[in-house]
């Protein structure tokens, strides 16, 4: 066996283990979402940031398992070809939406998982949340990894993401992780960041829930009802 073959086997096993952990965490998040939505009338659901990947069970897992009795729509900057969604729009959630697009995609529930940390700077994150509020008739749920979990889930590197962001990005660049070193590709959020964004948007009717991994809060789940 060559070194490259050994590396492929290692990477395949590593990815498989991480995928199992990711799926387990998303199942835990799903329980939180279903408990919140219990006894609430939800006719249509808009998923923001859907992935075109259909190979992994964890892909679009949450929205696909909320229930079969709803009309599902998608807004994503990827090309979504799945028959699961009745309507799809290829567009960044940080762009401006036309009145026709808002009318067409406005839904009882707008849900977004693991997207807000990938839209760029703080202003873009505010814009994303503003658009989600405009697209929501009743409820909105925004999920993201917690910046202050000891393990950073994208790079799989511990602790250094607790440093000031400029220093963290310099370290990532020095490690050859240039993609994740760029703010436009990865800008982690904390509970405090979520609260600042909601304050900026004058949104008070919300709560932040969590799931844990290795005894620390690993994922933030912002659940809100339009004021």
TARAKA-V365773 format. One record per run of one state. SS is the DSSP state (hx for helix, st for strand, lp for the rest). FROM is the first residue (numbers start at 1). TO is the last residue. Records with the same first field share a line. If there is no record, write none. Layout:
SS: FROM-TO + FROM-TO
//
This chain:
lp: 1-2 + 38-43 + 49-60 + 65-70 + 77-86 + 91-98 + 106-106 + 114-115 + 119-121 + 147-150 + 153-156 + 159-159 + 163-164 + 175-177 + 182-188 + 190-190 + 201-205 + 214-215 + 226-227
hx: 3-37 + 61-64 + 99-105 + 116-118 + 122-135 + 160-162 + 165-174 + 178-181 + 191-200
st: 44-48 + 71-76 + 87-90 + 107-113 + 136-146 + 151-152 + 157-158 + 189-189 + 206-213 + 216-225
//
